[in-house]
């Protein structure tokens, strides 16, 4: 045992002595993801602790103080400046300390623990007509503790300002393990026995302020977004010694915040959104002072690169409502009366037209368009990180702020600075507050590139100071900018910051290297040159292959959201960082680095991190940078088990297309066997759960009957690909699909006997998958250019995306280009005048995750509405079965937990509505969840079948 290992073991033992039962993780599989946040830095911690109470935090801080081990507090881990990584113990508040303790609608306050996610607080306060004002773009996963650490602002900071303006009191643990409350009157001990310690601390702070009145008054608080450094102006006599506000923005370097009482604001009764187009961001910035005269609640800007990336990643319809232009502003106006707000919007548009810079402007009336537009802006950091052309960009100078009236001049100078270094920056941000976010294509791999970055950042700091601005406007200084504070502040002010930290943390144990005694800004950078990794998938969209693919994750953490979109079902079910797309990507990055994870593809830690990934592919669409964890998992499983015995389910479920084809020849006796005691024994032997009924195999006779029914009576215009699931379990779908497509003017000839290879891909048997796919491509790439329509969405997705990426041939790409889902075919190929049979007014819909992720802009919900269904109640999320995943014995409970997130609540309140689910696994999960109820999931083809007397009565 090494000295470091002994020291760590001693620390863990001491923590356990102080707080029995406290969860402490020390292995690389648990600590690996915590080496990163959303910044450029990688700092592996020695341990990660998951406190459940303030007493737990006291125990950890005291044990770390005894051992001389640093402590870093962490919320959602979305810091872009490196504020949430540390080499000692990381405290993850988001896992358990995430309770809303009290909401007082009369006083308009809320008391929350540090790990409460902002959206959770906003949902709770909305019931009282209240909101928490600051709203960072990461609102769906950032925590109140993190917002307090950074003094976060957000999209509506023009109206609501910074977090510090909304904090009433902070409950803290000091560096020596004392609990206290900081408020507008100073500091108060929780335990009267600590009164002496607290009094000495408060006395030291007052003495510090008295000795530095002049620099505090002249250098701090000069502009609304001056977040850099410590906000000591709140301790001035004229400001009432407001220690709570002074501690906001200290980035966990002075005290550990465990809870906070925050002030709430009333929700606006009326609002409207304007989108304004410009030739460039400088022209947009020049209009900001005029816009501010109209008292907007938000003025947000972005350039064309972000919009282009969003459209490429999620389809052309993912961004609507923007006027012509190469840069845009969103302007939100709010008030108590909608007519007054509308009039103000019209007046603003007229005024801006007079200014002459607009290329276009419009009021966005549609709520759906508004949501779409705000999503583009909120995903800006991720979208800018990996652009449509494949280029990568990074933070580091992503948060500078100037007074709004100086923004245009600053941006003009900043763009010249970029050009002088031959760098490219993607700009977006809070233009109304003068705060600009930019991601820059720094080269942080080579020594020369790092030298350029350091020189650029020094000049950028001088430039923003020249314009009277701040290095940071809401993200904090962190590791990225703390070294540059001396460019912005006098030596006396820098010394005052150091003295402030010493009063609270004389031993420098709380988040060291941040603000005071900073680490060099180019120390601990995560990027480095890595060897190319030999893989079976080609990863054609990533210059460095697999290493470049997993590097897509930059830590913005959208996969930790629990609302909107489908990603990430396993994280939503477990709440564990390691079960998020980000956590898995970070583990794969650690594997490629080979430092903490040293056994490469054989790593048990990486295997375990990937275990609960459902391979739903939602991240490939919902993740702003396009992480495709399903493909990464398939590659890992292929390499991990190469030449080794695999899990039993990889054989029983991975080879299902072959075994099901054989079962079709004796379907009746096979089904009888599987439903008896021997069936349960076989399931156990195959690693399959016995809590589910194995779906009944269809006979060859039923298949032949369905294929005859699918034959068109006129020349075929397309091919109906009869996939393995349709062939084996529900051939009636092929017949119904053929009839519907013929009725819609797309007569098809059925193509049987081919397979997409999906089950081998999802279980990581890629050599077999390649062989299967090669045979399929050979059969389909025969000079025929007709569309290929696939009734099973997951098989369509495999043909569309997995096949060309795995085979890498022109033939595979030609076939992929012809592939359509059933929904896509009816959306794009149907006769213009086609009218389906009468449809129900209301349906429940479960869209297959692979269809959602791969076939963007061709959603079943949109088609159903266009065909006349009035209300489509869509279960937004994964069904939980996810192919082989939910059939595997060890995954059954997670599968059901995922289903309970969105699907089960709708099944519990069907009220006679039909349930539509094109995916075989989705339909199987629905049938399992509804049990003995008279409910059966319908394929869209069954709902639209012209031969059915009633929807779903397909024969």
FENQUI-V857253 format. One record per pair of residues at least 4 apart in sequence whose ideal C-beta (glycine too) atoms are under 7 Angstrom apart, sorted by sequence separation. I is the first residue (numbers start at 1). J is the second residue. If there is no record, write none. Layout:
# FENQUI-V857253
i->[I/I]
j->[J/J]
This chain:
# FENQUI-V857253
i->[1/2/3/4/5/6/7/8/9/10/11/12/13/14/15/16/27/28/31/52/54/55/56/57/58/59/60/61/62/63/79/86/93/94/112/116/118/119/120/121/122/135/138/142/144/145/146/153/156/157/161/163/173/174/194/195/196/197/198/199/200/201/202/203/204/205/206/207/208/209/212/213/214/215/216/222/235/242/243/250/252/279/281/282/287/288/292/302/304/305/306/307/308/309/310/311/314/337/338/339/340/341/342/343/344/345/346/347/348/349/350/351/366/367/368/369/370/371/372/373/374/375/379/380/381/387/402/406/407/408/409/410/411/412/413/414/415/416/417/445/446/447/448/449/450/451/452/453/454/455/456/457/458/459/460/461/462/463/465/472/477/478/485/489/491/492/493/494/495/496/497/498/499/501/502/505/508/514/519/535/544/545/546/547/568/569/570/571/579/581/582/583/584/585/586/587/588/589/594/599/603/604/605/606/607/618/619/623/628/629/630/631/632/633/634/635/636/637/638/646/648/649/650/651/655/656/657/658/659/660/663/666/667/668/669/670/671/672/675/677/678/679/680/681/682/698/700/701/702/703/704/705/706/712/722/723/724/725/726/727/732/733/734/735/736/737/738/739/740/757/758/759/765/766/767/768/769/770/771/772/773/774/775/776/777/792/793/794/795/796/797/798/799/801/802/803/810/811/812/813/820/821/822/823/824/825/826/830/847/848/849/850/851/860/861/862/863/865/878/881/882/884/891/892/893/894/895/896/899/900/903/904/919/920/921/922/923/924/925/926/938/940/941/948/949/1/25/26/51/64/79/104/116/125/126/142/147/157/182/189/221/234/278/291/311/335/353/364/402/418/430/444/464/472/477/489/505/512/513/519/543/571/574/578/641/646/673/674/683/698/722/726/741/742/760/761/790/798/807/820/847/864/881/886/899/910/917/930/938/948/16/25/36/51/125/136/173/174/189/233/235/278/322/335/352/364/386/418/429/443/444/464/471/513/539/542/577/590/591/594/597/620/673/683/684/741/790/880/885/886/917/948/15/35/64/77/103/125/180/181/209/247/311/334/385/418/429/442/464/539/542/590/663/683/726/741/865/35/102/153/172/180/234/235/247/291/310/311/333/385/402/429/477/486/559/571/597/619/620/674/726/760/761/780/804/820/864/943/15/35/51/102/112/122/153/180/181/189/310/352/364/384/427/428/443/444/472/485/508/539/558/559/570/571/591/597/619/760/790/803/804/886/917/927/943/945/35/61/74/100/101/122/171/172/180/188/461/471/535/539/562/587/619/680/710/738/885/927/942/34/49/60/101/110/121/136/151/152/178/179/187/220/234/235/288/333/427/442/535/560/617/683/861/915/926/12/72/100/101/151/169/170/179/220/221/234/307/333/349/426/532/533/559/568/591/722/738/757/760/803/804/847/942/31/72/134/151/169/220/425/426/471/532/533/568/617/803/847/861/12/31/34/72/99/118/169/187/231/232/425/471/533/567/616/720/847/881/923/938/98/110/148/168/187/231/307/425/501/532/591/615/679/757/845/880/922/31/70/72/74/97/100/136/147/178/186/216/613/734/757/799/800/845/880/31/70/71/74/97/98/99/216/231/284/331/423/424/471/530/720/755/799/8/30/70/71/72/73/74/75/76/97/98/134/136/137/180/231/345/423/470/497/498/587/588/615/720/880/69/74/75/98/134/135/148/178/217/497/587/800/845/880/907/69/71/73/95/100/119/134/135/178/216/230/281/560/613/674/756/799/878/879/915/917/26/93/94/100/103/118/119/135/559/720/755/843/918/25/93/103/108/148/227/281/304/465/559/560/587/754/907/915/916/918/24/25/46/105/121/133/134/209/303/304/461/465/559/610/796/907/915/64/100/117/118/303/407/703/710/877/879/914/916/24/64/103/105/117/411/462/557/584/671/706/710/727/754/796/877/904/910/23/117/118/134/209/301/302/458/461/583/584/610/671/706/709/712/777/843/876/877/899/22/23/116/133/209/301/407/457/461/555/670/707/710/711/845/847/875/916/115/116/134/301/404/406/703/706/710/718/720/722/793/839/841/842/845/875/22/60/114/118/134/300/404/553/584/702/706/709/717/719/720/722/790/839/840/841/842/843/844/845/846/849/914/114/115/205/299/300/404/606/667/698/709/712/717/718/719/720/721/722/773/777/781/788/821/839/841/845/899/60/114/403/421/578/667/668/697/698/716/720/724/787/788/789/790/791/824/827/836/844/875/112/134/298/299/401/402/482/553/667/697/698/715/716/719/788/133/393/401/423/482/553/579/607/664/698/714/716/721/723/773/774/781/785/787/789/846/873/15/22/57/132/298/325/401/479/652/663/664/695/773/777/781/821/824/12/296/297/324/325/421/479/483/550/601/652/653/664/665/712/777/780/823/11/19/296/297/323/324/399/400/478/482/652/664/712/758/770/789/827/19/22/296/297/323/477/483/484/648/649/660/712/758/761/769/770/821/823/826/914/8/323/399/435/477/483/550/551/574/581/601/602/648/649/710/777/787/883/914/8/75/294/323/387/398/435/550/601/648/649/664/711/756/882/886/19/37/38/39/49/51/75/291/398/479/481/647/710/758/766/823/881/18/37/38/39/41/45/46/76/397/398/480/748/757/761/881/37/38/39/43/45/46/47/48/49/50/51/384/417/479/550/570/581/585/756/787/879/39/43/45/46/284/321/330/397/417/570/707/756/879/881/15/18/41/43/45/48/52/384/395/396/570/588/881/15/18/37/45/50/51/52/277/284/394/479/547/569/584/707/880/50/51/275/277/279/280/281/393/394/396/417/581/879/37/275/277/278/279/280/330/393/569/756/15/37/275/277/321/380/393/394/581/741/14/36/94/278/320/392/414/35/93/278/294/391/394/413/566/277/321/377/567/568/11/14/93/276/320/321/566/567/14/275/276/319/565/797/801/294/318/385/410/737/794/797/800/186/275/276/384/567/793/11/34/184/185/187/381/566/567/794/860/10/186/273/274/291/319/380/396/410/565/734/793/797/846/11/184/409/733/793/860/109/273/410/533/7/78/183/184/397/559/182/183/271/272/290/396/406/76/182/271/290/402/406/530/844/78/161/271/397/530/78/270/400/457/558/559/660/664/76/182/270/287/290/402/403/558/726/76/83/268/270/310/402/558/726/844/75/76/79/83/164/268/269/270/402/454/657/719/721/723/725/75/78/270/287/401/454/556/660/718/721/723/272/307/400/401/453/717/718/719/720/721/723/844/75/76/271/272/287/306/400/719/725/843/848/75/79/270/274/286/400/554/718/842/843/844/845/846/848/73/153/401/450/553/723/272/310/399/400/552/840/843/170/274/283/306/309/399/552/553/840/848/169/274/302/399/552/73/151/168/276/312/399/846/167/170/300/306/398/167/302/306/309/278/305/309/746/278/279/308/846/860/164/167/174/277/278/444/173/276/277/305/445/550/744/172/173/277/444/445/549/746/164/172/277/396/445/741/746/163/164/172/173/276/395/737/745/172/275/744/745/170/171/274/275/744/171/274/171/274/275/546/745/794/170/744/169/272/273/169/167/168/168/537/167/168/166/822/151/166/273/151/275/537/657/150/536/148/535/150/149/329/536/657/149/656/839/160/654/653/654/837/836/148/654/837/65/653/65/654/840/61/65/145/148/292/839/650/61/58/62/289/650/57/61/144/288/289/54/823/822/54/58/288/822/306/58/305/762/763/285/286/306/762/285/303/641/303/54/303/759/793/794/282/285/302/637/638/793/301/634/637/638/792/301/634/636/638/792/282/132/281/282/300/301/634/300/132/133/299/634/131/299/130/131/298/130/130/131/296/129/130/129/158/159/125/158/158/292/126/156/158/291/156/114/155/288/114/288/113/114/155/113/281/285/112/284/615/111/112/791/111/112/791/390/109/110/109/390/109/110/108/109/108/101/97/91/386/83/385/382/382/381/225/382/73/379/72/223/617/73/73/71/730/729/61/692/725/689/57/688/689/688/689/57/687/688/691/740/687/689/736/743/54/737/740/736/740/733/736/739/740/739/225/733/739/224/225/736/225/736/735/155/732/732/251/249/251/695/536/654/618/621/653/617/621/616/617/620/618/653/618/621/649/617/692/617/386/649/137/385/386/137/382/383/228/382/137/227/228/382/226/228/223/225/227/379/227/223/227/254/225/253/225/227/228/255/254/254/253/228/256/229/254/228/253/252/253/252/228/229/251/618/253/253/616/251/253/232/251/614/540/616/230/538/615/229/232/537/614/615/537/219/230/536/538/615/219/614/157/158/219/155/158/215/157/153/215/215/153/212/215/612/566/212/614/230/229/566/208/208/208/208/205/204/80/201/201/314/313/569/569/566/566/569/566/313/80/80/153/573/152/151/150/570/573/150/573/150/149/573/175/569/572/174/175/175/175/175/40/40/39/40/83/81/80/81/83/81/82/81/82/81/82/79/81/81/40/141/141/138/138/141/141/140/140/140/86/83/41/71/39/70/71/72/39/40/39/70/65/119/64/78/77/78/78/77/95/43/76/42/41/41/42/76/40/41/40/36/38/38/37/38/36/38/318/317/315/316/314/315/33/33/30/33/33/36/44/33/32/33/32/32/28/32/32/28/28/29/28/27/29/29]
j->[5/6/7/8/9/10/11/12/13/14/15/16/17/18/19/20/31/32/35/56/58/59/60/61/62/63/64/65/66/67/83/90/97/98/116/120/122/123/124/125/126/139/142/146/148/149/150/157/160/161/165/167/177/178/198/199/200/201/202/203/204/205/206/207/208/209/210/211/212/213/216/217/218/219/220/226/239/246/247/254/256/283/285/286/291/292/296/306/308/309/310/311/312/313/314/315/318/341/342/343/344/345/346/347/348/349/350/351/352/353/354/355/370/371/372/373/374/375/376/377/378/379/383/384/385/391/406/410/411/412/413/414/415/416/417/418/419/420/421/449/450/451/452/453/454/455/456/457/458/459/460/461/462/463/464/465/466/467/469/476/481/482/489/493/495/496/497/498/499/500/501/502/503/505/506/509/512/518/523/539/548/549/550/551/572/573/574/575/583/585/586/587/588/589/590/591/592/593/598/603/607/608/609/610/611/622/623/627/632/633/634/635/636/637/638/639/640/641/642/650/652/653/654/655/659/660/661/662/663/664/667/670/671/672/673/674/675/676/679/681/682/683/684/685/686/702/704/705/706/707/708/709/710/716/726/727/728/729/730/731/736/737/738/739/740/741/742/743/744/761/762/763/769/770/771/772/773/774/775/776/777/778/779/780/781/796/797/798/799/800/801/802/803/805/806/807/814/815/816/817/824/825/826/827/828/829/830/834/851/852/853/854/855/864/865/866/867/869/882/885/886/888/895/896/897/898/899/900/903/904/907/908/923/924/925/926/927/928/929/930/942/944/945/952/953/6/30/31/56/69/84/109/121/130/131/147/152/162/187/194/226/239/283/296/316/340/358/369/407/423/435/449/469/477/482/494/510/517/518/524/548/576/579/583/646/651/678/679/688/703/727/731/746/747/765/766/795/803/812/825/852/869/886/891/904/915/922/935/943/953/22/31/42/57/131/142/179/180/195/239/241/284/328/341/358/370/392/424/435/449/450/470/477/519/545/548/583/596/597/600/603/626/679/689/690/747/796/886/891/892/923/954/22/42/71/84/110/132/187/188/216/254/318/341/392/425/436/449/471/546/549/597/670/690/733/748/872/43/110/161/180/188/242/243/255/299/318/319/341/393/410/437/485/494/567/579/605/627/628/682/734/768/769/788/812/828/872/951/24/44/60/111/121/131/162/189/190/198/319/361/373/393/436/437/452/453/481/494/517/548/567/568/579/580/600/606/628/769/799/812/813/895/926/936/952/954/45/71/84/110/111/132/181/182/190/198/471/481/545/549/572/597/629/690/720/748/895/937/952/45/60/71/112/121/132/147/162/163/189/190/198/231/245/246/299/344/438/453/546/571/628/694/872/926/937/24/84/112/113/163/181/182/191/232/233/246/319/345/361/438/544/545/571/580/603/734/750/769/772/815/816/859/954/44/85/147/164/182/233/438/439/484/545/546/581/630/816/860/874/26/45/48/86/113/132/183/201/245/246/439/485/547/581/630/734/861/895/937/952/113/125/163/183/202/246/322/440/516/547/606/630/694/772/860/895/937/47/86/88/90/113/116/152/163/194/202/232/629/750/773/815/816/861/896/48/87/88/91/114/115/116/233/248/301/348/440/441/488/547/737/772/816/26/48/88/89/90/91/92/93/94/115/116/152/154/155/198/249/363/441/488/515/516/605/606/633/738/898/88/93/94/117/153/154/167/197/236/516/606/819/864/899/926/89/91/93/115/120/139/154/155/198/236/250/301/580/633/694/776/819/898/899/935/937/47/114/115/121/124/139/140/156/580/741/776/864/939/47/115/125/130/170/249/303/326/487/581/582/609/776/929/937/938/940/47/48/69/128/144/156/157/232/326/327/484/488/582/633/819/930/938/88/124/141/142/327/431/727/734/901/903/938/940/49/89/128/130/142/436/487/582/609/696/731/735/752/779/821/902/929/935/49/143/144/160/235/327/328/484/487/609/610/636/697/732/735/738/803/869/902/903/925/49/50/143/160/236/328/434/484/488/582/697/734/737/738/872/874/902/943/143/144/162/329/432/434/731/734/738/746/748/750/821/867/869/870/873/903/51/89/143/147/163/329/433/582/613/731/735/738/746/748/749/751/819/868/869/870/871/872/873/874/875/878/943/144/145/235/329/330/434/636/697/728/739/742/747/748/749/750/751/752/803/807/811/818/851/869/871/875/929/91/145/434/452/609/698/699/728/729/747/751/755/818/819/820/821/822/855/858/867/875/906/144/166/330/331/433/434/514/585/699/729/730/747/748/751/820/166/426/434/456/515/586/612/640/697/731/747/749/754/756/806/807/814/818/820/822/879/906/49/56/91/166/332/359/435/513/686/697/698/729/807/811/815/855/858/47/331/332/359/360/456/514/518/585/636/687/688/699/700/747/812/815/858/47/55/332/333/359/360/435/436/514/518/688/700/748/794/806/825/863/56/59/333/334/360/514/520/521/685/686/697/749/795/798/806/807/858/860/863/951/46/361/437/473/515/521/588/589/612/619/639/640/686/687/748/815/825/921/952/47/114/333/362/426/437/474/589/640/687/688/703/750/795/921/925/59/77/78/79/89/91/115/331/438/519/521/687/750/798/806/863/921/59/78/79/80/82/86/87/117/438/439/521/789/798/802/922/79/80/81/85/87/88/89/90/91/92/93/426/459/521/592/612/623/627/798/829/921/82/86/88/89/327/364/373/440/460/613/750/799/922/924/59/62/85/87/89/92/96/428/439/440/614/632/925/60/63/82/90/95/96/97/322/329/439/524/592/614/629/752/925/96/97/321/323/325/326/327/439/440/442/463/627/925/84/322/324/325/326/327/377/440/616/803/63/85/323/325/369/428/441/442/629/789/63/85/143/327/369/441/463/85/143/328/344/441/444/463/616/328/372/428/618/619/63/66/145/328/372/373/618/619/67/328/329/372/618/850/854/348/372/439/464/791/848/851/854/241/330/331/439/622/848/67/90/240/241/243/437/622/623/850/916/67/243/330/331/348/376/437/453/467/622/791/850/854/903/69/242/467/791/851/918/168/332/469/592/67/138/243/244/457/619/243/244/332/333/351/457/467/138/244/333/352/464/468/592/906/141/224/334/460/593/142/334/464/521/622/623/724/728/141/247/335/352/355/467/468/623/791/142/149/334/336/376/468/624/792/910/142/143/146/150/231/335/336/337/469/521/724/786/788/790/792/143/146/338/355/469/522/624/728/786/789/791/341/376/469/470/522/786/787/788/789/790/792/913/145/146/341/342/357/376/470/789/795/913/918/146/150/341/345/357/471/625/789/913/914/915/916/917/919/145/225/473/522/625/795/345/383/472/473/625/913/916/244/348/357/380/383/473/626/627/914/922/244/349/377/474/627/149/227/244/352/388/475/922/244/247/377/383/475/245/380/384/387/357/384/388/825/358/359/388/926/940/245/248/255/358/359/525/255/358/359/387/527/632/826/255/256/360/527/528/632/829/248/256/361/480/529/825/830/248/249/257/258/361/480/822/830/258/361/830/831/257/258/361/362/831/259/362/260/363/364/635/834/883/260/834/260/363/364/261/260/261/262/631/262/263/262/918/248/263/370/249/373/635/755/249/635/248/635/251/251/431/638/759/252/759/943/265/759/759/760/944/944/257/763/946/175/763/176/765/951/173/177/257/260/404/951/763/175/173/177/404/765/173/177/260/404/405/171/940/940/173/177/407/941/426/179/426/883/884/407/408/428/884/408/426/764/427/179/428/884/918/919/408/411/428/763/764/919/428/761/764/765/919/429/762/764/766/920/411/262/411/412/430/431/764/431/264/265/431/766/264/432/264/265/432/265/266/267/432/266/267/267/296/297/264/297/298/432/267/297/299/432/298/257/298/431/258/432/258/259/300/259/427/431/259/431/762/259/260/939/261/262/941/541/261/262/262/543/263/264/263/264/264/259/258/256/552/251/554/554/556/556/401/558/252/558/252/403/797/256/257/256/920/920/256/887/920/887/256/887/888/888/889/258/888/889/892/941/889/892/939/946/258/941/944/941/945/939/942/945/946/946/433/941/947/433/434/945/435/954/954/377/954/955/476/476/478/924/766/884/849/852/884/849/853/849/850/853/852/887/853/856/884/853/928/854/625/888/377/625/626/378/623/624/470/624/380/470/471/625/470/472/468/470/472/624/473/470/474/501/473/501/474/476/477/504/504/505/505/481/510/485/510/485/510/510/511/511/488/489/511/878/514/515/878/514/516/496/515/878/805/882/497/805/882/497/500/805/882/883/806/489/500/806/808/885/490/885/430/432/493/430/433/490/433/430/492/493/433/492/496/894/849/496/898/515/515/852/496/499/500/503/503/503/381/503/504/621/621/877/878/876/877/880/878/626/395/398/474/894/474/474/474/894/897/475/898/476/476/901/504/898/901/504/505/507/509/510/394/395/395/396/476/475/475/476/478/477/478/478/479/479/480/478/480/481/444/557/558/556/557/560/561/561/563/564/511/514/479/509/478/509/510/511/479/480/480/512/509/563/509/555/555/556/557/557/575/524/557/524/524/525/526/560/525/526/526/526/554/555/555/556/555/557/856/857/856/857/856/857/577/578/578/582/583/586/596/586/586/587/587/590/590/596/597/596/597/605/605/605/608/609]
